[in-house]
Amino acid sequence: MTNDKQIDSIKDIGCLEAIEQIYAYLDGELTEAEVTDFEHHMGHCRSCFSRKELETELTKKLKKSSKEKIPDSLQNRLKNLIDNF
């Protein structure tokens, strides 16, 4: 529940600023005030909200795939490419 002081301190950020903050938001790098402003924008901008959801899913998939082991054959091919570069 927000109080009047919290509402007064919300900065109405634009779409460009919100888009620029998506990864910092997902990585937990925003200040509490920036999170409040970002989430406020997401609450009323469907376009930015959809973009954030897409980036959230992509980030989850990247994190999951980075934990999977790369096949030895691919590792060897990449090593050979780098060695012969």
Distance bins in CASP14 RR format, pairs under 12 A and 6 or more apart:
PFRMAT RR
TARGET T0000
AUTHOR 0000-0000-0000
RMODE 2
METHOD distances of the structure
MODEL  1
1 7 0 0 0 0 0 1 0 0 0 0 0
2 8 0 0 0 0 0 1 0 0 0 0 0
2 9 0 0 0 0 1 0 0 0 0 0 0
2 10 0 0 0 0 1 0 0 0 0 0 0
2 36 0 0 0 0 1 0 0 0 0 0 0
2 39 0 0 0 0 0 1 0 0 0 0 0
2 40 0 0 0 0 1 0 0 0 0 0 0
3 9 0 0 0 0 0 1 0 0 0 0 0
3 10 0 0 0 0 0 1 0 0 0 0 0
4 10 0 0 0 0 0 1 0 0 0 0 0
5 36 0 0 0 0 0 1 0 0 0 0 0
6 32 0 0 0 0 0 1 0 0 0 0 0
6 33 0 0 0 0 1 0 0 0 0 0 0
6 35 0 0 0 0 0 1 0 0 0 0 0
6 36 1 0 0 1 0 0 0 0 0 0 0
6 37 0 0 0 0 0 1 0 0 0 0 0
6 39 0 0 0 0 0 1 0 0 0 0 0
6 40 0 0 0 0 1 0 0 0 0 0 0
7 36 0 0 0 0 1 0 0 0 0 0 0
7 37 0 0 0 0 0 1 0 0 0 0 0
7 40 0 0 0 0 1 0 0 0 0 0 0
8 33 0 0 0 0 0 1 0 0 0 0 0
8 36 0 0 0 0 0 1 0 0 0 0 0
9 31 0 0 0 0 0 1 0 0 0 0 0
9 32 0 0 0 0 0 1 0 0 0 0 0
9 33 1 0 0 1 0 0 0 0 0 0 0
9 34 0 0 0 0 0 1 0 0 0 0 0
9 36 1 0 0 1 0 0 0 0 0 0 0
9 37 0 0 0 0 1 0 0 0 0 0 0
9 40 0 0 0 0 0 1 0 0 0 0 0
10 32 0 0 0 0 0 1 0 0 0 0 0
10 33 0 0 0 0 1 0 0 0 0 0 0
10 34 0 0 0 0 0 1 0 0 0 0 0
10 35 0 0 0 0 0 1 0 0 0 0 0
10 36 1 0 1 0 0 0 0 0 0 0 0
10 37 1 0 0 1 0 0 0 0 0 0 0
10 38 0 0 0 0 0 1 0 0 0 0 0
10 39 0 0 0 0 1 0 0 0 0 0 0
10 40 1 0 1 0 0 0 0 0 0 0 0
10 41 0 0 0 0 1 0 0 0 0 0 0
10 43 0 0 0 0 0 1 0 0 0 0 0
10 44 0 0 0 0 0 1 0 0 0 0 0
11 17 0 0 0 0 1 0 0 0 0 0 0
11 18 0 0 0 0 0 1 0 0 0 0 0
11 21 0 0 0 0 0 1 0 0 0 0 0
11 31 0 0 0 0 0 1 0 0 0 0 0
11 33 1 0 0 1 0 0 0 0 0 0 0
11 34 0 0 0 0 1 0 0 0 0 0 0
11 35 0 0 0 0 0 1 0 0 0 0 0
11 36 0 0 0 0 1 0 0 0 0 0 0
11 37 1 0 1 0 0 0 0 0 0 0 0
11 38 0 0 0 0 1 0 0 0 0 0 0
11 39 0 0 0 0 0 1 0 0 0 0 0
11 40 0 0 0 0 1 0 0 0 0 0 0
11 41 0 0 0 0 1 0 0 0 0 0 0
12 18 0 0 0 0 0 1 0 0 0 0 0
12 36 0 0 0 0 0 1 0 0 0 0 0
12 37 1 0 0 1 0 0 0 0 0 0 0
12 38 0 0 0 0 0 1 0 0 0 0 0
12 40 1 0 0 1 0 0 0 0 0 0 0
12 41 1 0 0 1 0 0 0 0 0 0 0
12 43 0 0 0 0 0 1 0 0 0 0 0
12 44 0 0 0 0 1 0 0 0 0 0 0
12 45 0 0 0 0 0 1 0 0 0 0 0
13 19 0 0 0 0 1 0 0 0 0 0 0
13 20 0 0 0 0 1 0 0 0 0 0 0
13 21 1 0 0 1 0 0 0 0 0 0 0
13 22 0 0 0 0 0 1 0 0 0 0 0
13 25 0 0 0 0 0 1 0 0 0 0 0
13 30 0 0 0 0 0 1 0 0 0 0 0
13 33 0 0 0 0 0 1 0 0 0 0 0
13 34 0 0 0 0 1 0 0 0 0 0 0
13 35 0 0 0 0 0 1 0 0 0 0 0
13 36 0 0 0 0 0 1 0 0 0 0 0
13 37 1 0 1 0 0 0 0 0 0 0 0
13 38 1 0 0 1 0 0 0 0 0 0 0
13 39 0 0 0 0 0 1 0 0 0 0 0
13 40 1 0 0 1 0 0 0 0 0 0 0
13 41 1 0 1 0 0 0 0 0 0 0 0
13 42 0 0 0 0 0 1 0 0 0 0 0
13 43 0 0 0 0 0 1 0 0 0 0 0
13 44 0 0 0 0 0 1 0 0 0 0 0
13 45 0 0 0 0 1 0 0 0 0 0 0
13 48 0 0 0 0 1 0 0 0 0 0 0
14 20 0 0 0 0 1 0 0 0 0 0 0
14 21 0 0 0 0 0 1 0 0 0 0 0
14 37 0 0 0 0 1 0 0 0 0 0 0
14 38 0 0 0 0 0 1 0 0 0 0 0
14 40 0 0 0 0 0 1 0 0 0 0 0
14 41 1 0 0 1 0 0 0 0 0 0 0
14 42 0 0 0 0 0 1 0 0 0 0 0
14 44 0 0 0 0 0 1 0 0 0 0 0
14 45 1 0 0 1 0 0 0 0 0 0 0
14 47 0 0 0 0 0 1 0 0 0 0 0
14 48 0 0 0 0 1 0 0 0 0 0 0
15 21 0 0 0 0 0 1 0 0 0 0 0
15 22 0 0 0 0 0 1 0 0 0 0 0
15 38 0 0 0 0 0 1 0 0 0 0 0
15 41 1 0 0 1 0 0 0 0 0 0 0
15 42 0 0 0 0 0 1 0 0 0 0 0
15 44 0 0 0 0 0 1 0 0 0 0 0
15 45 1 0 0 1 0 0 0 0 0 0 0
15 46 0 0 0 0 0 1 0 0 0 0 0
15 47 1 0 0 1 0 0 0 0 0 0 0
15 48 1 0 1 0 0 0 0 0 0 0 0
15 49 0 0 0 0 0 1 0 0 0 0 0
15 50 0 0 0 0 0 1 0 0 0 0 0
15 51 0 0 0 0 1 0 0 0 0 0 0
15 52 0 0 0 0 0 1 0 0 0 0 0
16 22 0 0 0 0 0 1 0 0 0 0 0
16 41 0 0 0 0 0 1 0 0 0 0 0
16 45 0 0 0 0 0 1 0 0 0 0 0
16 47 0 0 0 0 0 1 0 0 0 0 0
16 48 0 0 0 0 1 0 0 0 0 0 0
16 51 0 0 0 0 0 1 0 0 0 0 0
17 24 0 0 0 0 0 1 0 0 0 0 0
17 25 0 0 0 0 0 1 0 0 0 0 0
17 30 0 0 0 0 0 1 0 0 0 0 0
17 34 0 0 0 0 1 0 0 0 0 0 0
17 37 0 0 0 0 1 0 0 0 0 0 0
17 38 0 0 0 0 1 0 0 0 0 0 0
17 40 0 0 0 0 0 1 0 0 0 0 0
17 41 1 0 0 1 0 0 0 0 0 0 0
17 42 0 0 0 0 0 1 0 0 0 0 0
17 45 0 0 0 0 0 1 0 0 0 0 0
17 48 0 0 0 0 1 0 0 0 0 0 0
18 24 0 0 0 0 0 1 0 0 0 0 0
18 25 0 0 0 0 1 0 0 0 0 0 0
18 30 0 0 0 0 0 1 0 0 0 0 0
18 34 0 0 0 0 0 1 0 0 0 0 0
18 35 0 0 0 0 0 1 0 0 0 0 0
18 37 0 0 0 0 1 0 0 0 0 0 0
18 38 1 0 0 1 0 0 0 0 0 0 0
18 39 0 0 0 0 1 0 0 0 0 0 0
18 40 0 0 0 0 1 0 0 0 0 0 0
18 41 1 0 1 0 0 0 0 0 0 0 0
18 42 1 0 0 1 0 0 0 0 0 0 0
18 43 0 0 0 0 0 1 0 0 0 0 0
18 44 0 0 0 0 0 1 0 0 0 0 0
18 45 1 0 0 1 0 0 0 0 0 0 0
18 47 0 0 0 0 1 0 0 0 0 0 0
18 48 1 0 1 0 0 0 0 0 0 0 0
18 49 0 0 0 0 1 0 0 0 0 0 0
18 50 0 0 0 0 0 1 0 0 0 0 0
18 51 0 0 0 0 1 0 0 0 0 0 0
18 52 1 0 0 1 0 0 0 0 0 0 0
18 55 0 0 0 0 0 1 0 0 0 0 0
19 25 0 0 0 0 0 1 0 0 0 0 0
19 38 0 0 0 0 0 1 0 0 0 0 0
19 41 0 0 0 0 1 0 0 0 0 0 0
19 42 0 0 0 0 0 1 0 0 0 0 0
19 45 0 0 0 0 0 1 0 0 0 0 0
19 47 0 0 0 0 1 0 0 0 0 0 0
19 48 1 0 0 1 0 0 0 0 0 0 0
19 49 0 0 0 0 0 1 0 0 0 0 0
19 50 0 0 0 0 0 1 0 0 0 0 0
19 51 1 0 0 1 0 0 0 0 0 0 0
19 52 0 0 0 0 1 0 0 0 0 0 0
19 54 0 0 0 0 0 1 0 0 0 0 0
19 55 0 0 0 0 1 0 0 0 0 0 0
20 30 0 0 0 0 0 1 0 0 0 0 0
20 34 0 0 0 0 0 1 0 0 0 0 0
20 38 0 0 0 0 0 1 0 0 0 0 0
20 41 0 0 0 0 0 1 0 0 0 0 0
20 48 0 0 0 0 0 1 0 0 0 0 0
20 51 0 0 0 0 0 1 0 0 0 0 0
20 52 0 0 0 0 0 1 0 0 0 0 0
20 55 0 0 0 0 0 1 0 0 0 0 0
21 27 0 0 0 0 0 1 0 0 0 0 0
21 28 0 0 0 0 0 1 0 0 0 0 0
21 29 0 0 0 0 1 0 0 0 0 0 0
21 30 1 0 0 1 0 0 0 0 0 0 0
21 31 0 0 0 0 0 1 0 0 0 0 0
21 33 0 0 0 0 0 1 0 0 0 0 0
21 34 1 0 0 1 0 0 0 0 0 0 0
21 35 0 0 0 0 1 0 0 0 0 0 0
21 36 0 0 0 0 0 1 0 0 0 0 0
21 37 0 0 0 0 1 0 0 0 0 0 0
21 38 1 0 1 0 0 0 0 0 0 0 0
21 39 0 0 0 0 0 1 0 0 0 0 0
21 40 0 0 0 0 0 1 0 0 0 0 0
21 41 0 0 0 0 1 0 0 0 0 0 0
21 42 0 0 0 0 0 1 0 0 0 0 0
21 48 0 0 0 0 1 0 0 0 0 0 0
21 51 0 0 0 0 0 1 0 0 0 0 0
21 52 0 0 0 0 1 0 0 0 0 0 0
21 55 0 0 0 0 0 1 0 0 0 0 0
22 28 0 0 0 0 0 1 0 0 0 0 0
22 29 0 0 0 0 0 1 0 0 0 0 0
22 30 0 0 0 0 0 1 0 0 0 0 0
22 34 0 0 0 0 0 1 0 0 0 0 0
22 38 0 0 0 0 1 0 0 0 0 0 0
22 39 0 0 0 0 0 1 0 0 0 0 0
22 41 0 0 0 0 0 1 0 0 0 0 0
22 42 0 0 0 0 1 0 0 0 0 0 0
22 48 0 0 0 0 1 0 0 0 0 0 0
22 49 0 0 0 0 0 1 0 0 0 0 0
22 50 0 0 0 0 0 1 0 0 0 0 0
22 51 1 0 0 1 0 0 0 0 0 0 0
22 52 1 0 1 0 0 0 0 0 0 0 0
22 53 0 0 0 0 0 1 0 0 0 0 0
22 54 0 0 0 0 1 0 0 0 0 0 0
22 55 1 0 1 0 0 0 0 0 0 0 0
22 56 0 0 0 0 1 0 0 0 0 0 0
22 58 0 0 0 0 0 1 0 0 0 0 0
22 59 0 0 0 0 1 0 0 0 0 0 0
23 29 0 0 0 0 1 0 0 0 0 0 0
23 30 0 0 0 0 0 1 0 0 0 0 0
23 38 0 0 0 0 0 1 0 0 0 0 0
23 51 0 0 0 0 0 1 0 0 0 0 0
23 52 0 0 0 0 0 1 0 0 0 0 0
23 55 1 0 0 1 0 0 0 0 0 0 0
23 56 0 0 0 0 0 1 0 0 0 0 0
23 58 0 0 0 0 0 1 0 0 0 0 0
23 59 1 0 0 1 0 0 0 0 0 0 0
23 62 0 0 0 0 0 1 0 0 0 0 0
24 30 1 0 1 0 0 0 0 0 0 0 0
24 31 0 0 0 0 1 0 0 0 0 0 0
24 34 1 0 0 1 0 0 0 0 0 0 0
24 35 0 0 0 0 1 0 0 0 0 0 0
24 38 0 0 0 0 1 0 0 0 0 0 0
24 52 0 0 0 0 0 1 0 0 0 0 0
24 55 0 0 0 0 0 1 0 0 0 0 0
25 31 0 0 0 0 0 1 0 0 0 0 0
25 34 1 0 0 1 0 0 0 0 0 0 0
25 35 1 0 0 1 0 0 0 0 0 0 0
25 36 0 0 0 0 0 1 0 0 0 0 0
25 37 0 0 0 0 0 1 0 0 0 0 0
25 38 1 0 1 0 0 0 0 0 0 0 0
25 39 0 0 0 0 1 0 0 0 0 0 0
25 41 0 0 0 0 0 1 0 0 0 0 0
25 42 0 0 0 0 1 0 0 0 0 0 0
25 48 0 0 0 0 0 1 0 0 0 0 0
25 49 0 0 0 0 0 1 0 0 0 0 0
25 51 0 0 0 0 0 1 0 0 0 0 0
25 52 1 0 0 1 0 0 0 0 0 0 0
25 55 0 0 0 0 1 0 0 0 0 0 0
25 56 0 0 0 0 1 0 0 0 0 0 0
25 59 0 0 0 0 0 1 0 0 0 0 0
26 35 0 0 0 0 0 1 0 0 0 0 0
26 38 0 0 0 0 0 1 0 0 0 0 0
26 51 0 0 0 0 0 1 0 0 0 0 0
26 52 0 0 0 0 1 0 0 0 0 0 0
26 53 0 0 0 0 0 1 0 0 0 0 0
26 54 0 0 0 0 0 1 0 0 0 0 0
26 55 1 0 0 1 0 0 0 0 0 0 0
26 56 1 0 0 1 0 0 0 0 0 0 0
26 57 0 0 0 0 0 1 0 0 0 0 0
26 58 0 0 0 0 1 0 0 0 0 0 0
26 59 1 0 1 0 0 0 0 0 0 0 0
26 60 0 0 0 0 1 0 0 0 0 0 0
26 62 0 0 0 0 0 1 0 0 0 0 0
26 63 0 0 0 0 0 1 0 0 0 0 0
27 35 0 0 0 0 0 1 0 0 0 0 0
27 55 0 0 0 0 0 1 0 0 0 0 0
27 56 0 0 0 0 0 1 0 0 0 0 0
27 59 0 0 0 0 1 0 0 0 0 0 0
27 63 0 0 0 0 0 1 0 0 0 0 0
28 34 0 0 0 0 1 0 0 0 0 0 0
28 35 0 0 0 0 1 0 0 0 0 0 0
28 38 0 0 0 0 0 1 0 0 0 0 0
28 59 0 0 0 0 0 1 0 0 0 0 0
29 35 0 0 0 0 1 0 0 0 0 0 0
29 38 0 0 0 0 0 1 0 0 0 0 0
30 36 0 0 0 0 1 0 0 0 0 0 0
30 37 0 0 0 0 1 0 0 0 0 0 0
30 38 1 0 0 1 0 0 0 0 0 0 0
30 39 0 0 0 0 1 0 0 0 0 0 0
31 37 0 0 0 0 1 0 0 0 0 0 0
31 38 0 0 0 0 0 1 0 0 0 0 0
32 38 0 0 0 0 0 1 0 0 0 0 0
32 39 0 0 0 0 0 1 0 0 0 0 0
33 39 0 0 0 0 0 1 0 0 0 0 0
33 40 0 0 0 0 0 1 0 0 0 0 0
34 40 0 0 0 0 0 1 0 0 0 0 0
34 41 0 0 0 0 0 1 0 0 0 0 0
35 41 0 0 0 0 0 1 0 0 0 0 0
35 42 0 0 0 0 0 1 0 0 0 0 0
36 42 0 0 0 0 0 1 0 0 0 0 0
36 43 0 0 0 0 0 1 0 0 0 0 0
37 43 0 0 0 0 0 1 0 0 0 0 0
37 44 0 0 0 0 0 1 0 0 0 0 0
38 44 0 0 0 0 0 1 0 0 0 0 0
38 45 0 0 0 0 0 1 0 0 0 0 0
38 48 0 0 0 0 1 0 0 0 0 0 0
38 49 0 0 0 0 0 1 0 0 0 0 0
38 52 0 0 0 0 1 0 0 0 0 0 0
39 45 0 0 0 0 0 1 0 0 0 0 0
39 48 0 0 0 0 0 1 0 0 0 0 0
39 49 0 0 0 0 1 0 0 0 0 0 0
39 52 0 0 0 0 1 0 0 0 0 0 0
40 48 0 0 0 0 0 1 0 0 0 0 0
40 49 0 0 0 0 0 1 0 0 0 0 0
41 47 0 0 0 0 0 1 0 0 0 0 0
41 48 1 0 0 1 0 0 0 0 0 0 0
41 49 0 0 0 0 1 0 0 0 0 0 0
41 51 0 0 0 0 0 1 0 0 0 0 0
41 52 0 0 0 0 1 0 0 0 0 0 0
42 48 1 0 1 0 0 0 0 0 0 0 0
42 49 1 0 1 0 0 0 0 0 0 0 0
42 50 0 0 0 0 1 0 0 0 0 0 0
42 51 0 0 0 0 1 0 0 0 0 0 0
42 52 1 0 1 0 0 0 0 0 0 0 0
42 53 0 0 0 0 1 0 0 0 0 0 0
42 55 0 0 0 0 0 1 0 0 0 0 0
42 56 0 0 0 0 0 1 0 0 0 0 0
43 49 1 0 0 1 0 0 0 0 0 0 0
43 50 0 0 0 0 0 1 0 0 0 0 0
43 52 0 0 0 0 0 1 0 0 0 0 0
45 51 0 0 0 0 1 0 0 0 0 0 0
45 52 0 0 0 0 1 0 0 0 0 0 0
46 52 0 0 0 0 0 1 0 0 0 0 0
46 53 0 0 0 0 0 1 0 0 0 0 0
47 53 0 0 0 0 0 1 0 0 0 0 0
47 54 0 0 0 0 0 1 0 0 0 0 0
48 54 0 0 0 0 0 1 0 0 0 0 0
48 55 0 0 0 0 0 1 0 0 0 0 0
49 55 0 0 0 0 0 1 0 0 0 0 0
49 56 0 0 0 0 0 1 0 0 0 0 0
50 56 0 0 0 0 0 1 0 0 0 0 0
50 57 0 0 0 0 0 1 0 0 0 0 0
51 57 0 0 0 0 0 1 0 0 0 0 0
51 58 0 0 0 0 0 1 0 0 0 0 0
52 58 0 0 0 0 0 1 0 0 0 0 0
52 59 0 0 0 0 0 1 0 0 0 0 0
53 59 0 0 0 0 0 1 0 0 0 0 0
53 60 0 0 0 0 0 1 0 0 0 0 0
54 60 0 0 0 0 0 1 0 0 0 0 0
54 61 0 0 0 0 0 1 0 0 0 0 0
55 61 0 0 0 0 0 1 0 0 0 0 0
55 62 0 0 0 0 0 1 0 0 0 0 0
56 62 0 0 0 0 0 1 0 0 0 0 0
56 63 0 0 0 0 0 1 0 0 0 0 0
57 63 0 0 0 0 0 1 0 0 0 0 0
57 64 0 0 0 0 0 1 0 0 0 0 0
58 64 0 0 0 0 0 1 0 0 0 0 0
58 65 0 0 0 0 0 1 0 0 0 0 0
59 65 0 0 0 0 0 1 0 0 0 0 0
59 66 0 0 0 0 0 1 0 0 0 0 0
60 66 0 0 0 0 0 1 0 0 0 0 0
60 67 0 0 0 0 0 1 0 0 0 0 0
61 67 0 0 0 0 0 1 0 0 0 0 0
61 68 0 0 0 0 0 1 0 0 0 0 0
62 68 0 0 0 0 0 1 0 0 0 0 0
68 74 0 0 0 0 0 1 0 0 0 0 0
69 75 0 0 0 0 1 0 0 0 0 0 0
70 76 0 0 0 0 0 1 0 0 0 0 0
70 77 0 0 0 0 0 1 0 0 0 0 0
70 78 0 0 0 0 1 0 0 0 0 0 0
70 79 0 0 0 0 0 1 0 0 0 0 0
71 77 0 0 0 0 1 0 0 0 0 0 0
71 78 0 0 0 0 0 1 0 0 0 0 0
72 78 0 0 0 0 0 1 0 0 0 0 0
72 79 0 0 0 0 0 1 0 0 0 0 0
73 79 0 0 0 0 0 1 0 0 0 0 0
73 80 0 0 0 0 0 1 0 0 0 0 0
74 80 0 0 0 0 0 1 0 0 0 0 0
74 81 0 0 0 0 0 1 0 0 0 0 0
75 81 0 0 0 0 0 1 0 0 0 0 0
75 82 0 0 0 0 0 1 0 0 0 0 0
76 82 0 0 0 0 0 1 0 0 0 0 0
76 83 0 0 0 0 0 1 0 0 0 0 0
77 83 0 0 0 0 0 1 0 0 0 0 0
77 84 0 0 0 0 0 1 0 0 0 0 0
78 84 0 0 0 0 0 1 0 0 0 0 0
78 85 0 0 0 0 0 1 0 0 0 0 0
79 85 0 0 0 0 0 1 0 0 0 0 0
END
